[in-house]
Amino acid sequence: MTKKSLILIGFIILKFVLQCILISPEYDLQRDEYLHLDQAHHLAWGYLSVPPVTSWFSYLIYQLGNSVFWVKFFPALFGALTLFIVWKTIEVLKGNLYALILGATCILFSSLLRINTLYQPNSLDILCWTGFYYVIIQYFITEKTKWLYIGAIVFAFGFLNKYNILFLLLGLLPALLLSKQRQVLAKKDVYLALLLGLLMILPNLLWQYNNQFPIVHHMKELAETQLVNVDRIGFLKDQLLFFIGAFFVILAGLYALLFYKAFDKFKFFFTSIIFTLLIFIYFKAKAYYAIGLYPIYIAFGAVFLSDILKTGWKRFLQPVFIIIPLLFFIPMYNLAFPNKSPEYIVKHPEKYKKLDMLRWEDGKDHALPQDFADMLGWKELARKTDSVYATLPNKDKTLVLCDNYGQAGAINYYTKKGIKAVSFNADYVNWFNLNITYKNLIRVKDYEEESDELKETSPYFNTAKISGEITNQYAREYGTTIFVFTDAKVNIKKRLESEIKSTKDYSK
């Protein structure tokens, strides 16, 4: 085994080790993870929340035992593969051992560590962006048509994982048209490759069509509720933070794309990043949507720096560019990850207030960062729901209805009683079993200071009571209440059908 291979294996092992120690055992999974895991039980070519690829991995996780280990393994794997592709890109660009180590260090000690802690489409999205750019580089170096078809497959897989990869194409095409490499667009194989990609994503497009294009509704809702609050200047500031330790390496890569002779045929990558960022800014996208852009530019920068720093006094600067990502990682390790207990964070709020991490979307300061609070209270909710469910008659005719997908997903993941909770929120609206004549209702409600749930729902049942609530004061779901209604006086099926229809009526 070569020295390069041993070093690469070392980086990949370190990647997995770091991912293992970045989350303290006090924390549960994050709310989005529960939804994605539940998709394993409802396989389809599309969902209201995401395209289908996540459900495929969720099904694999389920077959492997559905343990937290496997839930965390796959995003870590996608992060390790991103590092591997950057390594291979540097090799293709003729980078030396220093370039390989520099590129791997910049990728390893970056915001990818945070993203790769969560089982969401984002980790695979970044891998697909990096993989597609790698394929483009391979094609223009070798001019072998096989890379066009490989690119189509990578893009289609990325599209079926997260529609965000469309921004890559929207930024790349005008850049190609303005470059000498635009001649590739005249090749027949390009359009055959496009056809292959279209055939791969066609089942999802048909699913969107048959379900009245929920992605349009989802994007409209996102624009009205979240993207409307996105600050374009803030978007650009955040771009600096994602790979702050690699900032000078990325800057060197951009410079090299314009002036380094060895990169002449890749100059369109310079205009591509500009076009892509402008499109993101125009649509007021969330800052993290653009993270997939940068790994490939780290590869360019690492190769360029390895060349200009190899002789004379400049070779003494080589360690500096490797140390910088490590230095920036130290404060990031102490603050950006849920590797400290909630009690520790509460006792040291000054560290987190400096970075405004305790301010939530509601504009108020809280005891924990919102992302951390979103990883607490779920086991407690599932345990208490299980307890009340076990006491009910007609368990097979009991509906567990939640306010949000996090509650439903967490109950379904942790239940020991085989509960299949649902919600009118997100994909759960499609997962109701309306073939059952329900006799009991367990209603999981977000905390309300003056709740009318008992008053509004109890007339339809013979008994009604509050069974419990989430008592973990640090949880975002703190105060979430469990209501129990038994012995229904009416058939609630029609009311459920009406609510489902209203929720799914995207045209309004």
N, C-alpha and C positions, 0 to 999 in steps of 0.2 A: 504493500500500500504506500502511495506517495505521500510526501510531506504535506502537499496541498490537501489531499483527501483527509488526512488525519486532522488537520486544522479545521476543515469544513465540518467534519463529524463533531469536533469539539464545540464549535459554535452552535450546532443544532442541539446537542445535549444540553448546553448551557441555556438555550432558548426554552426547552421543556422544563428545566429545573427552575428557572425564574418564574415561569407561568404557574408552577406549583406553589410557590411561596408568596405570591402577590395577593392572595385572598385569605384572610383570617378565618378560621373555622366557625367563628361566631355568626358568619353571614350565610344566608340561604342563597338560592339562585335569584337572578333578577327577573322582574315580571315578564319581560319579553321572551325570556327563555322558556317559560312554562307554556306559552302559546305555541311556540315553534315545536316543542316536544309533543304537544297534543296533536299536532298535524299528522304525526305518524299513524294515528288511528283513523284518519280521514283523508287518505291519499287521493289527490286530484291533480289536474293539470294547472290549477290556479287557486289562489286564495284572495280574500279581500285585502290582506295585509302584505303578502309577499308572493312572488312566483313559486313554482313547485320544488326547486332543488333542495331547499331547506328541509322540506318534508321527507325527502329521500334519505338524507343523513339522519333525520330524526327516527325514521323507521329502522335504519341500521343501528342506531344507538339503542333503540328498544329491543332489537334482536340480541344485542350484546349484553343486555341486562338492565338498561336504563339507569345506570348508576351515575352519580355526579362525576366520577372519574372520566367516563366516556363523554359526558356533556362538555367537560372542559378540554378533553383531548383533541377534539376536532378543530376548534378555533386555534389551538396551539399548533396543531399540524399545519393548518393553512398559513399561519405566520412563519413556521419553519420552512415551508415550501416557497414562500415569498423570498425569504433570505437565500434559499438555494437558487432560485431563478436569477436574482441579482448577482450572485456568485458566478453563475454560468454566463450571464450577460457580460460581465467583466472579462471572463476568459475569451469570449467571442470577440470582444473589442481589443484583445491582445494586452490586457492588463497583467502586471506582474504580481508576485506574491503580496507585496505591500498594498497594491490596489485591492486585492481580494480581501485582505484583512481589514482595510479601511472601510470598504463597502459593507462588509458583514457587521462590523462594529456599529456603523451608523444605522443600519437596519435594526440590529438587535436592541440597542439602547435608545428606543424612540417611542412614540405614542402607540406603535403597534403592540407593545406589551399590554397597554390598557385595553385596546380593542380586542386583542386575542384572549382576554380573560372571559369574554362573554360569548355565549352561543347565539349569535345573530348572523344575518347574511353579510355583515360588513367585512369580516375577515376573509371570506371567500371572494367577495367583491374586489378587494385590494389585490388578492392573488390573481384574479382573472385580468385585471387591468395590467398588472406587471407582466403576466404571461403573454398577453396580446402584444404589448410593446416589444417584448423579447422576440416574438415570432416575426414582427415587422423588421426588426434589426437583422434577424437571420435571413429573411428573404432578400433584403437589399445587399447583404454580403455575399450570399451564395447564388441568388437569382434562381433558386430551385422552386418550381411551382408547388411542390408539396407543402411549402410553408404557407401558401395562400389558403389551402384547404384546412391546414391545422389552425390557422388564424380564424377561419370561419367557425370551426368547432369550438375553439376557446371563447370566441365572442358569443356564440349561441348559448353555451353553457353559462357564461357570465350573465347573459340576458335572462335566462331561466332561473338565475339566482337572485338578481336584483336589477331592476330596470335602469338603475343609475349608470350602467356601462354605456348607455346610449350617448351620454355626454362625451365619452371618449371619442366616439365616432364623429359626433358633431364638431369636435375640436380638431380632429385629425384630417378630415376630408378637405376643408379649405386650406389647411397648411400644405397638404400634398399638391393641391391645385396650383398653389403659388410657387412650388418648387420644381426643380429639374426632374424630380422623381414622379411627376404627374403622368409620365408616359406609361406607368404601370396601369393606369386606369383605362388604357386602350387595349389591354390584354384580355382575351376571351376568358382565360382562367379566373380572372378576378370576378367576373359575373357568374361563372359556374360555382365559384366558392360562395358568392353571395346567395345563390340559389340553395346551396347546401345548408347554409346558415338559416335561411328562411324556412326550409323544410323542418329543421330541428325545432324552431320556435313556433311553428304553425299550430301545434296542439294547444299551446298557451293562448295564442291569439284567438283561436276558435272558442276557448273557454271564456275569454274576456267578452267576445261577441255574444255568446249564449247567455251570459250573466249581465248583460246590459253595461258592459265596460265599467266595472267597479273601480278600476284604476283611475278613471277620470273623476269619479266622485271622490275617491280617496285624495287625489292631488288637489282638488278644489277645496276640500275640507282642510287639508294640510295648509294650503295657502291662506285660508281665512283664519285659522286658529294658531298656527305656529310660524309659518314663513313670513307672515305679515309683520312679525316682530323681529325678523332678522335684520341686523344692521350690516350694510355692505362694507363699511369700514371695519367693523368687527370681524367680518368674514375674512378680510385680508390679514388682519392682525393674528387671527387664529391660525392661518396658514403657516406663520413663522414658528408657532409653538409645536406643531405636530412633529417636525424633525429639527428642532432647534439646535440639537447637538451636531447636526449634519448641515447646518445652514451654509457654511462656507464651502462645503463639498458640493452642494446643489448649485450654489452661485458659480463655482468653478466649472461645473458641468454646462451651465447655460453659456458662460463665456466661451468654453471650448467648442460648443456647437456653432458658434459664429466665427471663431478665429483659428481653431485647431485644425490643421490640414487633414489629419487622419479621420476627422468626423465630417468631412465635406458632404458626403452623401446623406448625412443625418441632420442637416441644417433645419429641415422641416419640423424636427422635434422642438426647436426653439419657438417657432410660430404656433405650433400645436398647443403648447402649454399656455400660451397667451390667449389663444382662441377659446380654449376649454375653460380657463378661469373667467374670461369675460362672459361666457354663456352661463356659468354658475352664478356670477354676480348679477347678471340680468334677471335671472329667475329667482333671485334672492334665496339660493339654496343654503342649506345648513353647511357649516364650515367643514364638518367631517366627511361630507360627500366627496370632497376633492382629494382625500388622502391617497387614493390609489395612483394619483399622478406622479408622486415624488420618488418612489423607489428606483425607477429606471434612470432618473436624473442623477441619483446618487452613484449609480454605476458609471455614467459618463464622467462625473466629477472625479471619482476615484481613479479612473484610468488616466485622466488628464494630469491630476496632481502627482500620480506616481511617476509620470514622465518628466515633469518639470522640477520635481524635488529629488531627482536621483543623483545629481552631481553637485559638487561644490558645497558652499556653506548652506545651501537650501536643503540639503539632505538632513540637516539637524532639525528641520521643521516637521519631518515625517511623524515623529511621536506626538507632536502637538495636535495634529488633526485627529489622531486616534484618542488622545486624552480628553479632548473637548466633549465628545458624546458621553464619556464616563463621568465627567464633572457635572454635566447637566442632569445625568441620571440620578445622582445622589439626592437632590431635593425632590425630584419627581418620585423617587422610591418612597420617600418619607411622607408625601402628601397626596399623590395622584391615585394611589391604589388603596383598596379596603383591606390593608394588611395590619391595621391597628384596630383594637377592639373599640366598640362604641364608647365605652367608659373612658378609654384613653383620649379619644377625640374630644369628648365633653370636658375633660379636665385640662385640655390644651387648645382651647378655641382660638387663641391668638394666632397660631400657626396657619389656620385655615381661613381666618377672617382676612388675613393679608392678601390672599388670592381671591377673596370674595366667594369662597367655595361653600359657605354656609347660607348663601342667598338662593332661594328656590325660585321656581317659575311664578309663584304667587307674589314675589317681590319682598317676602319677609325672610328674616334670618331664623334659622333653625339649629337644633343641636348638632346635626350631622349634615354632610353634603347630601343633596337629593339622591344622587346615584347610590350612595351607601345605604340611605334609609329605605331605598327601593329593594334592598336585599335582606330585609328583616321582617319578621312577623308572619311569614308564610307557613312555616311548619306549625306555629301556634294555631293559625286559622284552620288548617287541615285537621289538626288533632281535635280541636273543639267541635268541628263539624262532624267528624267521625263519631265523637262521643254522643252527640244528640241523635245522629242518624241511627246508631245502634239501639236506642231506646224506643224507636218508633215502630208501630205496627205497619203492615203493608209496605215494607221497605222497597219492594220492586215497583211500587206506585207512588214513590216520593220524588218530587222534583226539587233539585238543588239549583236555585237561580241566583246568580251573582250580578253585581253592578258592573264589574269590569273583567276583562280577560285575564288579568293577573290573578284575581281571586279564583276564578273558575279553573285556570290552569294549575295553580298551586294545589288546590284541593284534589284535582285529578292526579297530580304527580305524587303527592304524599299519602293519599288515602290508603288505608288498610282494609276498607270496607267495600271497595269496588264502586265508589261513587263516580258518577259521570255528570259533573256540574256543567251548567251552560250559562250563557249570558246573551243579552241583546247587543253586546259589544263585540266588535271585530268579527272574526271568523265563526265564533260560537253561535251566531245567529243562524248559521246554516246547519248546526249540529243538534238541533232539538229532535227528540223522539216524540212525534205527535200520535203515535199508535197506542200510547198508554193513556188510560183514564186515571189521571192523578188524583190521589186521595189526600196526600200531604205535601206541604211546601216548606222547604228550608230556604229562607230568603237572606242572602248575605248582602248587607247594605253598607255603603260608605258612611262614615260618621256624619251625623247631622245633629246639631245642638238641640233642635226641636223636631224630632222625627214624627211623621204622621203615619208611618208604616202600619202600626197596630190598628190605628183608627180606620185606615183605608182598606186594609186587607182582611181583617178579622171577621167582617160580616159574611164572608164567603166560606168560613170554616167554623166548626163547632168549638175549637179551642185555639188559643193564641197566646204566645208568650215570648219573652226575650230569653235566649238560652246562654248567650255569652258575647264577648267582644275581644278584640285584640288589645292586650294590655301592655305590650312592649312600647314604651313611650318614645323610643327612638325610631320606630317603624313609620314609614310614610303612610301605612294603612292603620296607624294607631286609632283606636276607637271604632274600627269597622265592626258592625254589630250583626249577630246571628239571630234572626227571628224564626220561630217555629210555629207553623200552622198545621193543624191536623183535622182529619175527618171533613173533607170538603162537602159543602152543601150543594154545590153546582159543578157542572163540568167546565173546567177552566180552559179546555182545549180551544174554544172559539176566541177567547181573549188572547191566548198565546199566538194563535194564527194571525189575529189582527195586528198585534204588536210586531210580529216578525215581518209581515207585509209592509207595515209602515216603515220599519227600519231599513228594509231592502229596496224601498222605492227611491232609487237614485235620481229619478227625473225631477224630484221636487226639491 
